[in-house]
Amino acid sequence: MARPASPGKRTRIKILDIVLIVGGFLGIMAYNRMSITRLQHSIPNANSQIVGEWKSTRGPEHLVFRADKTISMTSAPAPAPGEAAAAVAVAQTDGSAPAAPDSNAVAPAAPVSAAPVVGKYQSSEAGKVFLQLSNGKKYSTTIEPSNKNRFDLIDSDTDGVTTYERVP
């Protein structure tokens, strides 16, 4: 049986022990850093994939993502009910057949687009993108590497989804 050490005597930690502990700690940190760097290079860069012009598949909305992490959203306003009725009345006569073009008839005006709403976007790991517009609306989306030309924009207030496709 081993003799117990006397209470007044302690074993000394040698310099070699300290060097091994510090070296092992630094080695583990270096290994983890290399693994993290390798992982960062394997994750797609959502910022470079989203820059450009996008159009809604179901409406007149346009999104423009810029490389400086700003965004602008434009959409054409819905025509007023009186304007829509006047356009139908000009287009048809009292019968159901379309009217012949009349040089005195007022042509419907081209749709006027509303002023663009500007904002900023922020991309995170794995293609997640967060948008905040100047009017207070917040949206989020995920750019998937398998489908780089289409994404679903989710409104954070209503959870409504709008699909956007890249403009060629």
Buried (B, 14 or more C-beta within 10 A) or exposed (E): EEEEEEEEEEEEEEEEEEEEEEEEEEEEEEEEEEEEEEEEEEEBEBBEBBBBEBBBEEEBBBBBBEEEEEBBBBBBEEBEEEEEEBBEEBEEEEEEEEEEEEEEEEEBEEEEEEEBBEBBBEBEEEBEBBBBBEEEBEBBBEBBEEEBEEBEBBBEEEEEEBEBEBEE
